[in-house]
Every structure is written in C-alpha cells, then in structure tokens.
C-alpha cells in the first residue's frame, strides 16, 4: 500500500514540454498536418514524445505494442454533433504484456496530471482506456465519447465545417458560437485569482436583454454565497475551485457550474449548451479545467456531489 501511495502522489515529469506543447497546438489548429500525438515513458519514467502522425484513430492504434504504456491525444470527428464535430480524446493504452504492479500503477497515477498538462493546449472531450486490443474499435470510442454507440467516429466533414468547429487560436473561442464575452481582461484577472487560491469562485451572467452576451458579475469565497444567488428564471455560470483531498498534498480541480433556474425557458437552455463549451475554452487559457456540473436547485450545489462528478470524469 505504501508503494502505491508513493506512486499516486508522485509529481509527473514531462520531457521537452515545449516541443510536445507545440505539437498539441498544431493538432488543435490543424497546422503541420498533425492528427494525433503519441506519448510514452522513457527510461527515467518521464513522459516523452514518441511520435506524431497525420491520420486519426485507426492510424495511431497501430503504434500500440503489447508490452508498452502509451498515451495518445487523438482528433476524432463525430457525425451527428451539429455544434462541434471535432473532438479530442486521450487514449490510455496499457499493453497486455505490461507486467502488473508498478508500471500500471504509475500510469493510473500519472493520467490526471497528464490531462492537466494537455488541457493547457486543447480541450479533452473524453478519456478512453481499452481493456483489450479487441476494444480498439471506432464503435467503442464513439460509445465512450458520445454515449451513443451508433454515432460514427472518424468520418469526414467539409473543410469549412471542420475549420468552424476548431478553437480559435488567439481568442480561445469557437467561431461558430454566437456567445460574446465582455470584459475578457477582467474575467481573466478574476480567474487567475481562483487559480492562485485567492478566490473560490467567479460568477458570469448574461447581459440584461442580450441573449448571447456574457459578462463578469462578481467573485468570492465559500459555497453558501453562490447558493444565495441561485437564479429562478435564468442561467448563471460559476467557475468554482473544488479542493480534493488525496495523496501527500491536497489538490484543486476546476468546475464550470451551470445554475439553471426552474423557470428558465427551453431556448435559453438550448443556447447555454454551446455557450458552456466556449466558456470552458476561455477558462482553459487561464488554468487546468476538469469538468462541467449542472445544478437545477441550490440543494444540488453540494461539494460531495462535485467530488462525485470529478471522480466520474
């Protein structure tokens, strides 16, 4: 147990971070013909770049040997997602001939830290860890990604549609969304305070009478204040820092909470799905982002429920 605890608490070392980051940005922006980035362990148990390639899921899985651990960041295109068909998945491959014990335990302990690193460059829509080689199928990945197995993964879309669905490199938003973020500089300043531990949360609301304009309203510490401000007939977003106890040191994970008032109209709810994604992209420019959480009443603003959501991601 002591050995496992040491593995889970270790600080992940990533070799040549700048080089890997550039490949991840190339993947996000589709520059340099990058469709996947493959990472693995070197002899010092550091994460290093193994290879990059232009293809997709079918191509990268050819590099999953039976005796290695690999982490692949892969672009997939989901047919049926009208808003954002381009998604990024982190695949964790632990070959069937990898011995049980330290190596597998290390991979499990390092995965979240690796996700935090990757999400500084692009958003991870889902994680996928196939149990066997037979699970390395598009249907299995689609089921994990969308929870609808009949969705098609890896299909082609028109180049214009493809480009519209990608994050804008400078703005951090998605050009297809109609959301406008006012006072971005002030939002960024407040989010940085959350990241530094000076604040617990930042609240964002829609501008009065403007359905797609979102602005910063207030920030603070403690969950009770958020409960007191729960809306009755509109949607409010809160970027919240949740403390997670574990290992040697406590860590903080970031949630984007969507508070949906009971009398909120159906069209407002529908628009918020796209706006949520854009807000998450903006948050990722400031700090690691871990999960969305939706609350329909003040009683659902509960730290135990937040932790359950984070463990499920």
N, C-alpha and C positions, 0 to 999 in steps of 0.2 A: 504494500500500500504506500509506503514511504517513497519508493522509486517512482510509482505512478504519479504521486502528488508532485514530485520534483519535475517530472516531465510536463505536467499540465501547467505548472507555474513558471516554466522557463520563458525567457524573452526570446522571441524568434529573431534570428539574424538573416538578413536578405543581402546577398552578394550583388554588387553592381546595380543598386537600386535605380540609379538614373537611367541606365540602359533599359531595364525592364519597364520603368515608367514610360519611357518614350515609345516602346512597342505597344503598351496598353493604350496610349493616346492615339497611336497610328491605327490600332484596332477600332477605337471609338469613332475616329474621324474618317476611317477607310482610306488612309494615306499609306503609301508603301505596299499596297496590296496585302495587308495583314488580315487574316480571317480567324486566327487563333494564336494564343501564346501559351507555350508549354513550359512548366516549371518543375523542378525536382530537387532532391537533396544532393549536395556534394559530399566529399569525404569528411568534411568538418561538420556535417549535419546542418549546414546553412542552406537556405533556399537559393537556387541559382537558375538562370535562364538555360533551358535545354534546347529549345528550337522555336521558331515561328513559321507559320505557313499561310498560304493564300486561301486554302479551302475552308471547310467547315467541320461539322461533327464527324462525318464519315471519314474524313482525311486524318484528323487528329487522333482518332482512336487506333489507327494503325501504329501509333508510337507508344501504345500501352503494352509494354512487355510483361510477362508473367512474374518477374522477380523484382519489380521496381514499384516505388510510390511516385505518382505523378499528379500534379495539379494543372488542369488546363482551363484557361479562360477562353470561351468559345462564343462566337456570334452565331445566333440562330434566328431564323425568320419564321414567325408564326402566322400561318394563314388563318384569317378569322378575327385577328386583332386589328380593328379599323384605326385605332389611335396610334399604336406603337408596335408594329410588327417586328421591329428589330430589337432583340433582347440579348443579354449576355449572361452566360451560365458558368459557374465554377464547378468543374467536374473533378472529383477526387477519385483517383484510381489507385487501389491497393491490390497489386497482383496476387493471384492465388498461391504463388510460391514465396511470397514475402513471409518470413518467419513471424509467428505471433510474439507478442511481448513489447519490447522497447520501440521497435520501428513503427508498429501500428499505433501504439500509444502516443508516440511523438507526432504522428500525422494527425491524429484526432485533436491533440492539444494545440497544434500549430494552426489549424484550419481557420479559426476565427481571427487570429492575428493577421493571417494572410489576406482574409477577406477585407479587413480594415485597411490594409495597405492597398489592395486593388481598387477599393471603392474611392480612393483619393483621385483616381483617374477615370473610372467609369462605374456605372451602377450595376450591381449583380442582381438579376431578377430572381434567380433560384440557385440552389446547390443540388448537385446530383452525384450520388455515390453508388454506382452499380455494385451489387453483391457478387456477381459473376460476369464472365465475358458475354454470356447469353443475354444479359440485361442491357448491353450496349446497343440499344436499338433506338431509332427515332421515336417510336411509339412510347417507349419507357421514358425518354427525355420529355416528350410532349406531355405525358401524364403528370410528371413532376412539375413541369413549368407552368402548365395551364390548368392542371387537374381535370382536363377533358381529353381523354386518350385519343379521340378521333381527330383532334387538331393535327395539322400537318406541320412538321418541323423541317426547315432546310429548303422550303420551296422558294422559287424566285419571285421577286416583285419588280415592278417597273423601277428603273433607276431614279426617276423623280420622286416616287413614293418612298423609296429607300432613303434618299437624302433627306426628305422632310421629316422622317421619323428619327433621325440621329440627333444627339445633343449638339447644340451649337457650341463650338469650342471656346468662344470668347464670352458669350453671355451665360452659358451653363443651362440654357433653357431649350425647349423643343419648339421649333419654328411652326409646327402645325397647331400648337396650343394657342388659344386666344388670351391666356392669362397675361396680365401686366403687373409686374412687381414694382411698386413705388418705393422711393427712398431705399434703394438697394444698399447704399453705403451704410445707412443707419441700421438696416436689417443685419448687415454683415458685422457691424460693430457689436450689436447685441448678441448675435450667435457666437462670436469669438469669446464673449464673457461667459457664455454657457460652457464652451469648450474648455476654458481656463478654470471652471469651477466657481466663478464669481456669482453666477446666477443658476437657478434650476430650470428656468423656462423662459421662452419668448412667445408672445401671442401675436398672431396675424389675423386680420379680418378683411372682409370685403369693404371697399369704399361705398359709402351710402349712395344708393341709386345706380351703382355701376357694377354689373354682374360679373365682370372679368378682371376688375382692378383690385389687387390685394396690397395691403399696407401694414406696417408695423404699428401696434397699438400700445403694448406695454410688456413689461417683463418683471420677474420677481423670483422669490424663493418660497418653497413649500407648496404642497398639492391642494391645500384647503382653499387658497385664493382662486385657483382655477375652477374648483367645484362651484364656488360662489358666483363665478362669471359664466356658468354654463348657459347657453342660449336656449330660447324657447321656439324661435321661428326662423333661425338662420344657421349658418355653419361658421365655426371658428376653428382655426388651426393653432396648435401649440407644439412647439419644438421643446421636448422635455428630456432632461438628463436623468436617467434611472441608474441608481447605484446597484451594482451586482456584487454580492459577497462571494468570494471564492479564491482559492489558492493563497499565496502569500499576501497579496495586496488586493484591495477592492478595486474594481474597475467600473467605469461609467459607460453606459450604452445609450445611444440617442434614438428616441422615438419621435415620429411625427404623428401627433394625436389629432384626429379629426372629430370635433364635437358637433354632432348633428342634432339640432333642436327638434322636438316632437312635431312641430307644425311647419317644418321646412318643406317646401314644395318639391315635387318629383324632378322637375327640370333643374333646379338648383343642385339637388343630389347628384344628378347625372353629370352635370358640368364639373362637380367637385372631383370626380374620379380622375379627369385629365389634369386638373389644377394641382391635385395632390402630388402627382408624378413630377410635375415641374418644380414644385416647392422642394421636393426631396432632392432633385438635381441641384438646386441652389444651395441647400444645406450641405451637400457633399463637397461643395467648393470650400467650405469652412472647416469641416470636421468629418470624421467617420460617421456613417449613417447606418443604422441597424434594422429598423423595422417601422412599418405603419401600424397604427392602432386606431380603431374607430369606436367611439362611445356614443350611445343613444340616450344616456341619462347620467347625472352626476354620480350615481352609485357605481357606474362602470369605470370611473376614474379611481382605480384601486391598484396599488403597487404590486400586490400579489398577482393580479391579472396581467399587469405589464410584464412581470417576470415570466409568467406562463407563455405569453406571446413571444418573448425574446427566446425562450428555450425551444419553441416550436420552429423558429426560423432556421 
